């Protein structure tokens, strides 16, 4: 036994059992890594559900969170952005936000700022707030295919806007009737 290393198991020197012991050690290592990973996740994981919440008039914000008050641009049911059936939005590739299932065909400005983009089809509006926050409001999914039908822009690129100002009217039922989702990422 004098030549046996610290981590060697009895029988590992025997060539007949050497490869089988290596398999057992590898399996034990894999199982242990899964167990330790699970335990570490349970100890250190935090659920940050605040990422997709809408700020209301009564919420107090700091420069580290939103830098300013952001109002909802639409009336309706607020949904997590992860529920949008388009990975560009649901995976957060173009930023954080939320989605709204609108009950009224009207988009209002969520901030004081400037219209930086207004798609010719009227389905999407980009706003840069006075403090520099960029916001994209995209009415529905694949509604660009409607080529402007059902959308009535009320402002244009370059216009200064204020919180609550109407930016766009859209025919909610007309869009739904064409088979498009009206869930709106913002």
Backbone as a chain_set.jsonl record, in Angstrom:
{"seq": "XXXXXXXXXXXXXXXXXXXXXXXXXXXXXXXXXXXXXXXXXXXXXXXXXXXXXXXXXXXXXXXXXXXXXXXXXXXXXXXXXXXXXXXXXXXXXXXXXXXXXXXXXXXXXXXXXXXXXXXXXXXXXXXXXXXXXXXXXXXXXXXXXXXXXXXXXXXXXXXXXXXXXXXXXXXXXXXXXXXXXXXXXX", "coords": {"N": [[0.809, -1.194, 0.0], [2.16, 1.11, 0.183], [2.793, 2.589, -2.141], [0.451, 3.786, -2.982], [-1.471, 6.536, -4.031], [-2.994, 9.543, -2.602], [-5.709, 9.941, -3.537], [-6.286, 7.552, -4.749], [-8.146, 4.613, -5.206], [-8.505, 1.386, -3.658], [-7.484, -1.257, -5.744], [-7.25, 0.209, -8.092], [-4.784, 0.119, -9.241], [-4.593, -2.326, -10.347], [-4.67, -3.564, -13.567], [-6.91, -4.812, -14.672], [-9.176, -3.788, -13.448], [-8.87, -1.092, -13.636], [-9.913, 0.695, -15.778], [-12.657, 0.465, -15.353], [-12.981, 1.522, -12.794], [-12.271, 4.172, -13.298], [-14.46, 4.989, -14.81], [-16.482, 4.822, -12.883], [-15.586, 6.775, -11.076], [-15.717, 9.055, -12.697], [-18.501, 9.176, -13.15], [-19.397, 9.592, -10.515], [-18.25, 12.107, -10.094], [-19.684, 13.674, -11.967], [-22.327, 13.462, -10.985], [-21.961, 14.62, -8.442], [-21.263, 17.242, -9.227], [-23.67, 18.16, -10.377], [-25.349, 18.073, -8.13], [-24.048, 19.862, -6.355], [-24.19, 22.188, -7.923], [-26.976, 22.552, -8.012], [-27.519, 22.996, -5.281], [-26.021, 25.357, -4.866], [-27.416, 27.088, -6.575], [-29.92, 27.171, -5.311], [-29.197, 28.429, -2.947], [-28.158, 30.944, -3.71], [-29.686, 32.124, -5.757], [-31.806, 34.701, -6.935], [-35.017, 35.942, -7.473], [-35.826, 38.298, -9.692], [-38.4, 39.997, -10.084], [-39.087, 42.551, -10.582], [-38.255, 43.591, -12.974], [-40.03, 43.797, -15.154], [-42.07, 45.507, -14.451], [-44.506, 48.112, -14.513], [-44.174, 51.575, -14.064], [-46.021, 53.592, -11.944], [-47.816, 56.7, -11.386], [-47.508, 57.145, -8.669], [-45.182, 55.891, -7.896], [-41.878, 56.05, -6.595], [-38.831, 56.916, -7.962], [-35.298, 56.394, -8.576], [-32.157, 57.77, -9.743], [-30.643, 55.584, -10.361], [-32.456, 53.646, -11.131], [-34.762, 54.337, -13.037], [-34.369, 56.974, -13.776], [-36.288, 58.838, -14.318], [-39.835, 59.564, -14.283], [-41.876, 57.228, -15.841], [-44.68, 56.785, -17.731], [-47.438, 54.592, -18.505], [-47.91, 53.872, -21.919], [-50.281, 53.033, -23.049], [-53.72, 52.085, -22.489], [-54.713, 49.213, -20.736], [-54.128, 45.681, -20.15], [-51.277, 44.869, -18.346], [-48.425, 43.013, -19.205], [-45.721, 40.659, -18.733], [-42.732, 41.2, -20.575], [-41.677, 38.884, -21.528], [-43.807, 37.348, -22.349], [-44.48, 38.074, -24.889], [-44.963, 37.074, -28.205], [-42.654, 37.081, -29.854], [-39.345, 36.747, -30.322], [-37.431, 38.796, -30.434], [-38.428, 40.773, -28.802], [-39.339, 39.327, -26.485], [-37.068, 38.04, -25.48], [-35.578, 40.164, -24.792], [-33.789, 41.39, -26.554], [-33.76, 43.913, -27.695], [-33.842, 45.495, -25.536], [-35.005, 46.202, -22.156], [-38.342, 46.054, -20.792], [-41.903, 46.078, -20.986], [-45.095, 44.645, -21.771], [-48.277, 45.416, -23.217], [-51.628, 44.533, -23.35], [-53.765, 46.091, -25.198], [-56.764, 47.978, -24.427], [-57.836, 50.078, -25.591], [-57.56, 51.98, -28.536], [-55.274, 53.837, -28.597], [-52.246, 55.55, -28.368], [-50.192, 57.107, -26.029], [-47.735, 59.525, -24.972], [-45.183, 58.244, -22.943], [-43.293, 59.694, -21.624], [-41.662, 62.923, -21.196], [-40.234, 64.229, -24.044], [-38.634, 63.635, -27.234], [-39.803, 62.735, -30.45], [-38.116, 60.326, -32.048], [-38.165, 58.36, -33.932], [-40.556, 57.412, -36.276], [-42.25, 55.064, -37.704], [-43.118, 54.783, -41.158], [-45.355, 53.215, -41.575], [-46.775, 53.545, -39.289], [-46.946, 51.786, -37.17], [-44.997, 51.653, -35.191], [-43.208, 53.55, -32.774], [-40.523, 55.583, -31.861], [-39.124, 57.092, -29.038], [-37.119, 59.515, -27.461], [-36.402, 60.299, -24.257], [-36.27, 63.371, -22.331], [-34.16, 63.031, -20.58], [-32.604, 61.203, -21.855], [-33.385, 58.505, -22.093], [-34.241, 55.848, -24.202], [-37.115, 54.804, -25.863], [-39.155, 52.356, -27.293], [-42.206, 51.902, -28.808], [-44.184, 49.45, -29.924], [-46.813, 48.683, -31.74], [-48.702, 45.898, -31.608], [-48.026, 42.655, -33.182], [-46.166, 41.898, -36.01], [-47.529, 43.826, -37.393], [-46.531, 45.618, -39.169], [-46.944, 44.599, -41.624], [-49.452, 45.437, -42.326], [-49.153, 47.79, -43.581], [-49.696, 50.446, -42.795], [-52.449, 50.592, -42.71], [-55.195, 51.055, -40.597], [-53.807, 52.67, -38.796], [-53.296, 55.887, -37.41], [-51.19, 58.394, -37.334], [-50.381, 61.006, -35.014], [-48.376, 62.704, -34.487], [-45.04, 63.624, -35.592], [-41.715, 62.627, -36.675], [-39.186, 64.21, -34.827], [-40.826, 65.925, -33.408], [-41.481, 67.536, -30.287], [-42.67, 66.096, -27.305], [-45.011, 65.584, -24.584], [-45.617, 64.012, -21.388], [-48.396, 61.901, -21.517], [-49.448, 63.007, -23.832], [-51.256, 62.541, -26.855], [-50.147, 60.303, -29.317], [-50.676, 58.493, -31.336], [-53.404, 57.043, -33.008], [-55.158, 53.979, -33.304], [-56.959, 51.38, -34.973], [-58.213, 49.145, -33.071], [-59.967, 46.885, -33.194], [-60.058, 46.482, -35.958], [-57.401, 45.732, -36.56], [-57.216, 43.368, -35.058], [-59.218, 41.945, -36.407], [-57.96, 41.441, -38.808], [-56.38, 39.417, -38.104], [-54.112, 39.832, -36.545], [-52.016, 40.052, -33.637], [-52.526, 42.315, -30.984], [-50.982, 42.843, -28.842], [-48.717, 44.91, -27.283], [-45.41, 45.708, -27.158], [-43.385, 47.727, -25.036]], "CA": [[0.0, 0.0, 0.0], [3.024, 2.272, 0.295], [2.831, 3.364, -3.373], [-0.884, 4.249, -3.349], [-1.67, 7.978, -3.847], [-4.053, 9.98, -1.684], [-7.041, 9.772, -4.099], [-6.44, 6.276, -5.411], [-8.976, 3.631, -4.527], [-7.937, 0.049, -3.765], [-7.811, -1.932, -6.992], [-7.017, 1.052, -9.265], [-3.504, -0.23, -9.832], [-4.83, -3.57, -11.09], [-5.09, -3.201, -14.924], [-8.211, -5.387, -15.009], [-10.261, -2.956, -12.903], [-8.494, 0.317, -13.78], [-10.826, 1.46, -16.626], [-13.988, 0.482, -14.734], [-12.933, 2.473, -11.68], [-12.285, 5.521, -13.869], [-15.844, 5.263, -15.187], [-17.225, 5.093, -11.64], [-15.135, 8.074, -10.544], [-16.281, 10.084, -13.575], [-19.938, 9.278, -12.857], [-19.537, 10.226, -9.195], [-17.926, 13.521, -10.297], [-20.798, 14.312, -12.665], [-23.452, 13.549, -10.047], [-21.621, 15.623, -7.431], [-21.324, 18.593, -9.801], [-25.081, 18.529, -10.481], [-25.878, 18.307, -6.776], [-23.47, 21.116, -5.848], [-24.778, 23.281, -8.713], [-28.353, 22.742, -7.538], [-27.454, 23.61, -3.945], [-25.566, 26.743, -5.036], [-28.537, 27.842, -7.158], [-30.941, 27.365, -4.273], [-28.69, 29.356, -1.933], [-27.797, 32.273, -4.2], [-30.571, 32.627, -6.806], [-32.809, 35.695, -6.537], [-36.003, 36.186, -8.516], [-36.006, 39.741, -9.85], [-39.647, 40.198, -10.821], [-39.319, 43.981, -10.793], [-37.777, 44.002, -14.295], [-41.089, 44.056, -16.126], [-43.172, 46.225, -13.841], [-44.774, 49.45, -15.004], [-44.101, 52.579, -13.016], [-47.22, 54.42, -11.895], [-47.592, 58.067, -10.917], [-47.185, 57.167, -7.258], [-43.893, 55.262, -7.63], [-40.718, 56.908, -6.439], [-37.711, 56.306, -8.661], [-33.995, 57.011, -8.359], [-31.372, 57.821, -10.967], [-30.128, 54.251, -10.657], [-33.479, 52.768, -11.691], [-35.337, 54.816, -14.298], [-33.936, 58.345, -13.974], [-37.446, 59.719, -14.438], [-41.122, 58.883, -14.265], [-42.334, 56.728, -17.136], [-46.081, 56.381, -17.657], [-47.848, 53.595, -19.485], [-48.34, 54.521, -23.153], [-51.56, 52.485, -23.495], [-54.614, 51.521, -21.483], [-54.892, 47.788, -20.947], [-53.542, 44.719, -19.216], [-49.814, 44.816, -18.41], [-47.88, 41.658, -19.272], [-44.257, 40.618, -18.817], [-42.231, 41.202, -21.95], [-41.4, 37.489, -21.887], [-45.013, 36.732, -22.921], [-44.652, 38.508, -26.275], [-44.649, 35.962, -29.098], [-41.616, 37.492, -30.788], [-38.131, 36.645, -29.515], [-36.717, 40.065, -30.377], [-38.94, 41.456, -27.617], [-39.456, 38.467, -25.303], [-35.731, 37.73, -24.962], [-34.942, 41.423, -24.395], [-32.699, 41.738, -27.45], [-33.712, 45.358, -27.943], [-33.922, 46.196, -24.258], [-35.981, 45.802, -21.15], [-39.623, 46.722, -20.933], [-43.117, 45.356, -20.628], [-46.048, 44.6, -22.882], [-49.645, 45.771, -22.841], [-52.716, 44.098, -24.213], [-54.561, 47.316, -25.12], [-58.226, 47.988, -24.434], [-58.194, 51.314, -26.285], [-56.653, 52.192, -29.662], [-54.639, 55.148, -28.481], [-50.919, 55.558, -27.745], [-49.805, 58.409, -25.49], [-46.317, 59.58, -24.638], [-44.888, 57.831, -21.573], [-42.276, 60.603, -21.075], [-41.384, 64.172, -21.893], [-39.095, 63.946, -24.904], [-38.677, 63.924, -28.663], [-40.058, 61.599, -31.336], [-36.884, 60.09, -32.81], [-38.507, 57.459, -35.032], [-41.978, 57.094, -36.448], [-42.27, 54.258, -38.919], [-44.12, 55.247, -42.116], [-46.552, 52.397, -41.438], [-47.472, 53.98, -38.081], [-47.06, 50.718, -36.163], [-43.952, 51.744, -34.171], [-42.765, 54.907, -32.454], [-39.353, 55.694, -30.993], [-39.081, 58.356, -28.295], [-35.997, 59.704, -26.552], [-36.847, 61.192, -23.188], [-35.4, 64.512, -22.088], [-32.962, 62.59, -19.86], [-31.831, 60.308, -22.706], [-33.896, 57.139, -22.155], [-34.846, 55.531, -25.492], [-38.293, 53.949, -25.704], [-39.809, 51.932, -28.529], [-43.571, 51.398, -28.627], [-44.441, 48.675, -31.142], [-48.21, 48.265, -31.648], [-48.998, 44.586, -32.181], [-46.976, 41.808, -33.756], [-46.181, 41.795, -37.478], [-48.472, 44.813, -37.925], [-45.882, 46.316, -40.272], [-47.538, 44.031, -42.846], [-50.694, 46.154, -42.647], [-48.713, 48.925, -44.392], [-50.321, 51.7, -42.367], [-53.896, 50.44, -42.556], [-55.679, 51.075, -39.205], [-52.97, 53.523, -37.951], [-53.372, 57.321, -37.686], [-50.195, 59.136, -36.552], [-50.785, 62.338, -34.582], [-47.135, 63.469, -34.382], [-44.053, 63.189, -36.584], [-40.33, 62.598, -36.221], [-38.66, 65.522, -34.459], [-41.748, 66.658, -32.528], [-41.344, 67.458, -28.828], [-43.911, 65.576, -26.734], [-45.084, 65.599, -23.124], [-46.286, 62.841, -20.801], [-49.844, 61.85, -21.715], [-49.842, 63.552, -25.135], [-51.621, 61.52, -27.837], [-49.171, 60.142, -30.39], [-51.153, 57.622, -32.391], [-54.666, 56.305, -32.871], [-55.196, 52.775, -34.134], [-58.226, 50.654, -34.941], [-57.956, 47.914, -32.329], [-60.775, 45.781, -33.739], [-59.646, 46.255, -37.34], [-56.144, 44.977, -36.524], [-57.564, 42.01, -34.603], [-59.981, 41.328, -37.481], [-57.018, 41.004, -39.849], [-55.666, 38.249, -37.56], [-52.871, 40.216, -35.886], [-52.003, 40.283, -32.204], [-52.382, 43.731, -30.646], [-50.105, 42.982, -27.678], [-47.789, 45.97, -27.638], [-44.212, 45.878, -26.333], [-42.933, 49.108, -24.811]], "C": [[0.849, 1.253, 0.0], [3.026, 3.131, -0.957], [1.5, 3.967, -3.766], [-1.012, 5.75, -3.053], [-2.876, 8.276, -2.967], [-5.46, 9.702, -2.224], [-7.265, 8.428, -4.795], [-7.278, 5.341, -4.558], [-8.314, 2.266, -4.642], [-8.383, -0.604, -5.07], [-7.535, -1.099, -8.225], [-5.707, 0.705, -9.962], [-3.648, -1.497, -10.686], [-5.363, -3.221, -12.481], [-6.46, -3.742, -15.303], [-9.358, -4.481, -14.556], [-10.007, -1.473, -13.11], [-9.511, 1.127, -14.587], [-12.226, 1.529, -16.021], [-14.041, 1.461, -13.571], [-12.953, 3.91, -12.192], [-13.695, 5.924, -14.286], [-16.662, 5.611, -13.944], [-16.85, 6.46, -11.062], [-15.712, 9.207, -11.39], [-17.771, 10.276, -13.308], [-20.187, 9.949, -11.511], [-19.261, 11.729, -9.313], [-19.059, 14.277, -10.967], [-21.983, 14.501, -11.724], [-23.18, 14.605, -8.989], [-21.703, 17.042, -7.987], [-22.766, 19.056, -9.98], [-25.657, 18.87, -9.115], [-25.348, 19.627, -6.224], [-24.006, 22.322, -6.62], [-26.191, 23.595, -8.275], [-28.364, 23.448, -6.186], [-27.025, 25.069, -4.045], [-26.669, 27.618, -5.622], [-29.59, 28.149, -6.105], [-30.491, 28.389, -3.233], [-28.56, 30.786, -2.447], [-28.735, 32.876, -5.238], [-31.578, 33.599, -6.219], [-33.724, 35.934, -7.717], [-36.238, 37.678, -8.586], [-37.233, 39.991, -10.708], [-39.908, 41.663, -11.118], [-38.929, 44.426, -12.194], [-38.891, 44.426, -15.233], [-42.275, 44.805, -15.535], [-43.294, 47.624, -14.423], [-44.735, 50.409, -13.833], [-45.363, 53.415, -13.072], [-46.863, 55.806, -11.375], [-47.115, 58.117, -9.478], [-45.814, 56.571, -6.948], [-42.79, 56.302, -7.514], [-39.555, 56.197, -7.113], [-36.43, 57.032, -8.292], [-33.25, 57.03, -9.674], [-30.852, 56.449, -11.351], [-31.175, 53.357, -11.293], [-33.975, 53.294, -13.026], [-34.926, 56.225, -14.683], [-35.1, 59.322, -14.112], [-38.724, 58.887, -14.391], [-41.507, 58.475, -15.682], [-43.756, 56.226, -16.957], [-46.372, 55.308, -18.7], [-48.35, 54.304, -20.736], [-49.708, 54.063, -23.662], [-52.398, 52.085, -22.296], [-54.759, 50.038, -21.784], [-54.203, 46.964, -19.89], [-52.031, 44.66, -19.423], [-49.358, 43.362, -18.323], [-46.357, 41.724, -19.21], [-43.831, 40.559, -20.278], [-41.963, 39.786, -22.437], [-42.607, 36.785, -22.511], [-45.295, 37.158, -24.361], [-44.181, 37.39, -27.183], [-43.717, 36.397, -30.233], [-40.335, 37.577, -29.971], [-37.339, 37.947, -29.429], [-37.143, 40.838, -29.127], [-38.857, 40.568, -26.376], [-38.109, 38.109, -24.69], [-34.965, 38.992, -24.573], [-33.808, 41.859, -25.299], [-32.622, 43.236, -27.738], [-33.941, 46.156, -26.665], [-35.002, 45.656, -23.344], [-37.285, 46.552, -21.386], [-40.753, 45.877, -20.413], [-43.986, 45.319, -21.865], [-47.427, 44.941, -22.34], [-50.593, 45.171, -23.86], [-53.741, 45.233, -24.166], [-56.07, 47.089, -25.141], [-58.751, 49.214, -25.169], [-57.142, 51.552, -27.36], [-56.002, 53.556, -29.664], [-53.299, 55.004, -27.763], [-50.629, 56.981, -27.29], [-48.329, 58.367, -25.096], [-46.093, 59.189, -23.182], [-43.906, 58.766, -20.864], [-42.345, 61.951, -21.768], [-40.156, 63.912, -22.747], [-39.33, 64.332, -26.337], [-38.951, 62.636, -29.436], [-38.816, 61.448, -32.21], [-37.108, 59.159, -33.996], [-40.02, 57.327, -35.085], [-42.072, 56.374, -37.778], [-43.374, 54.755, -39.849], [-45.431, 54.462, -42.03], [-47.337, 52.738, -40.178], [-47.495, 52.96, -36.96], [-46.051, 50.827, -35.026], [-43.444, 53.17, -34.036], [-41.547, 54.811, -31.549], [-39.337, 57.07, -30.355], [-37.79, 58.366, -27.488], [-36.438, 60.729, -25.522], [-35.852, 62.33, -23.014], [-34.129, 64.126, -21.342], [-32.167, 61.54, -20.633], [-32.3, 58.865, -22.776], [-34.586, 56.939, -23.503], [-35.955, 54.512, -25.289], [-38.852, 53.633, -27.086], [-41.182, 51.394, -28.156], [-43.961, 50.757, -29.955], [-45.847, 48.094, -31.041], [-48.416, 46.94, -32.371], [-47.78, 43.849, -32.692], [-47.204, 41.661, -35.251], [-47.134, 42.797, -38.135], [-47.839, 45.698, -38.996], [-46.481, 45.844, -41.594], [-48.845, 44.704, -43.239], [-50.424, 47.42, -43.459], [-49.451, 50.222, -44.068], [-51.823, 51.634, -42.178], [-54.211, 50.312, -41.07], [-54.85, 51.97, -38.28], [-53.083, 54.984, -38.382], [-52.372, 58.056, -36.791], [-50.685, 60.548, -36.228], [-49.58, 63.258, -34.373], [-46.192, 62.961, -35.468], [-42.65, 63.235, -35.98], [-39.842, 64.025, -35.97], [-39.561, 66.314, -33.531], [-41.371, 66.465, -31.061], [-42.697, 67.016, -28.282], [-43.83, 65.622, -25.209], [-45.836, 64.361, -22.641], [-47.792, 62.954, -21.006], [-50.326, 62.383, -23.049], [-50.158, 62.412, -26.1], [-50.614, 61.518, -28.982], [-49.742, 59.423, -31.602], [-52.528, 57.076, -32.034], [-54.573, 55.081, -33.765], [-56.51, 52.055, -33.921], [-57.977, 49.265, -34.365], [-58.688, 46.726, -32.945], [-60.414, 45.46, -35.189], [-58.374, 45.413, -37.412], [-56.41, 43.535, -36.097], [-58.303, 41.257, -35.71], [-59.118, 40.819, -38.625], [-56.173, 39.827, -39.367], [-54.364, 38.565, -36.861], [-53.061, 40.379, -34.385], [-51.831, 41.782, -31.965], [-51.531, 43.928, -29.402], [-48.933, 43.868, -28.085], [-46.598, 46.037, -26.681], [-43.858, 47.359, -26.205], [-41.72, 49.077, -23.91]], "O": [[0.322, 2.353, -0.166], [3.249, 4.336, -0.843], [1.421, 4.615, -4.81], [-0.698, 6.189, -1.947], [-3.664, 7.392, -2.634], [-6.327, 9.271, -1.464], [-8.33, 8.2, -5.369], [-7.13, 5.291, -3.337], [-7.625, 2.005, -5.628], [-9.55, -0.502, -5.447], [-7.576, -1.639, -9.33], [-5.548, 0.974, -11.152], [-2.896, -1.697, -11.64], [-6.435, -2.622, -12.571], [-7.115, -3.178, -16.18], [-10.396, -4.419, -15.214], [-10.873, -0.662, -12.781], [-9.943, 2.176, -14.11], [-12.909, 2.543, -16.161], [-15.041, 2.153, -13.386], [-13.585, 4.774, -11.583], [-14.08, 7.082, -14.127], [-17.435, 6.569, -13.946], [-17.719, 7.206, -10.611], [-16.152, 10.219, -10.843], [-18.251, 11.408, -13.246], [-21.086, 10.779, -11.384], [-19.961, 12.535, -8.7], [-19.366, 15.404, -10.579], [-22.575, 15.579, -11.675], [-24.061, 15.402, -8.667], [-22.161, 17.951, -7.294], [-23.063, 20.23, -9.757], [-26.378, 19.857, -8.973], [-26.115, 20.424, -5.684], [-24.251, 23.371, -6.025], [-26.572, 24.761, -8.175], [-29.13, 24.388, -5.976], [-27.602, 25.929, -3.379], [-26.837, 28.765, -5.208], [-30.09, 29.271, -6.028], [-31.313, 29.132, -2.697], [-28.82, 31.737, -1.71], [-28.587, 34.052, -5.57], [-32.136, 33.362, -5.148], [-33.257, 36.11, -8.842], [-36.785, 38.268, -7.655], [-37.121, 40.177, -11.92], [-40.855, 41.987, -11.835], [-39.245, 45.553, -12.576], [-38.701, 45.34, -16.035], [-43.378, 44.736, -16.077], [-42.293, 48.243, -14.784], [-45.207, 50.092, -12.741], [-45.738, 53.897, -14.141], [-45.726, 56.046, -10.969], [-46.39, 59.037, -9.101], [-45.325, 56.733, -5.83], [-42.772, 57.298, -8.238], [-39.317, 55.014, -6.868], [-36.463, 58.142, -7.762], [-33.665, 56.373, -10.629], [-30.64, 56.173, -12.532], [-30.812, 52.38, -11.948], [-33.628, 52.731, -14.064], [-35.125, 56.626, -15.83], [-34.892, 60.532, -14.025], [-38.684, 57.658, -14.453], [-41.466, 59.288, -16.605], [-44.013, 55.349, -16.133], [-45.624, 55.149, -19.664], [-49.138, 55.244, -20.632], [-50.238, 54.645, -24.608], [-51.87, 51.785, -21.225], [-54.91, 49.645, -22.94], [-53.751, 47.481, -18.868], [-51.56, 44.429, -20.537], [-49.833, 42.59, -17.491], [-45.764, 42.733, -19.591], [-44.497, 39.94, -21.108], [-42.017, 39.524, -23.639], [-42.45, 35.736, -23.136], [-46.235, 36.665, -24.984], [-43.114, 36.817, -26.96], [-43.964, 36.117, -31.406], [-40.238, 38.377, -29.041], [-36.642, 38.174, -28.44], [-36.319, 41.478, -28.475], [-38.362, 40.999, -25.335], [-38.028, 37.896, -23.48], [-33.839, 38.911, -24.082], [-32.942, 42.622, -24.87], [-31.541, 43.766, -27.994], [-34.204, 47.357, -26.716], [-35.79, 44.784, -23.708], [-37.318, 47.559, -22.093], [-40.577, 45.06, -19.51], [-43.641, 45.903, -22.893], [-47.702, 44.773, -21.152], [-50.39, 45.284, -25.069], [-54.505, 45.333, -23.206], [-56.579, 46.16, -25.768], [-59.959, 49.372, -25.348], [-55.953, 51.346, -27.117], [-56.154, 54.334, -30.606], [-53.222, 54.412, -26.687], [-50.792, 57.937, -28.049], [-47.756, 57.293, -24.912], [-46.736, 59.735, -22.285], [-43.703, 58.656, -19.655], [-43.004, 62.101, -22.797], [-39.142, 63.429, -22.243], [-40.114, 65.233, -26.636], [-38.402, 61.581, -29.119], [-38.499, 62.327, -33.012], [-36.333, 59.167, -34.952], [-40.677, 57.151, -34.059], [-41.987, 56.988, -38.842], [-44.455, 55.112, -39.383], [-46.493, 54.983, -42.371], [-48.461, 52.264, -40.013], [-48.023, 53.251, -35.886], [-46.214, 50.17, -33.998], [-43.271, 53.894, -35.017], [-41.541, 54.048, -30.583], [-39.512, 58.085, -31.029], [-37.409, 57.354, -26.9], [-36.796, 61.86, -25.851], [-34.722, 62.256, -23.497], [-33.119, 64.82, -21.456], [-31.162, 61.037, -20.131], [-31.67, 58.06, -23.461], [-35.416, 57.754, -23.906], [-35.765, 53.49, -24.631], [-39.001, 54.515, -27.932], [-41.302, 50.53, -27.287], [-44.057, 51.433, -30.979], [-46.056, 47.112, -30.328], [-48.318, 46.869, -33.596], [-46.657, 44.35, -32.642], [-48.305, 41.338, -35.696], [-47.502, 42.635, -39.299], [-48.546, 46.453, -39.664], [-46.521, 46.597, -42.568], [-49.298, 44.554, -44.374], [-51.353, 48.048, -43.966], [-49.786, 50.996, -44.964], [-52.412, 52.519, -41.556], [-53.563, 49.541, -40.363], [-55.146, 52.038, -37.087], [-52.982, 55.294, -39.569], [-52.663, 58.315, -35.623], [-51.32, 61.202, -37.056], [-49.743, 64.45, -34.113], [-46.498, 61.999, -36.173], [-42.435, 63.809, -34.913], [-40.055, 64.923, -36.784], [-39.11, 67.284, -32.922], [-40.992, 65.37, -30.645], [-43.741, 67.492, -28.727], [-42.749, 65.689, -24.624], [-46.593, 63.745, -23.392], [-48.39, 63.986, -20.702], [-51.502, 62.23, -23.377], [-49.421, 61.428, -26.162], [-50.272, 62.561, -29.539], [-49.358, 59.692, -32.74], [-52.778, 56.695, -30.89], [-53.985, 55.132, -34.846], [-57.1, 52.105, -32.842], [-57.583, 48.339, -35.075], [-58.087, 45.679, -33.188], [-60.459, 44.301, -35.6], [-58.277, 44.493, -38.225], [-55.891, 42.596, -36.701], [-58.051, 40.073, -35.931], [-59.495, 39.882, -39.328], [-55.35, 39.299, -40.115], [-53.574, 37.657, -36.603], [-54.124, 40.79, -33.921], [-51.069, 42.441, -32.672], [-51.367, 45.059, -28.944], [-48.255, 43.619, -29.082], [-46.765, 46.388, -25.513], [-44.014, 48.134, -27.148], [-41.167, 50.127, -23.584]]}, "num_chains": 1, "name": "protein.A"}
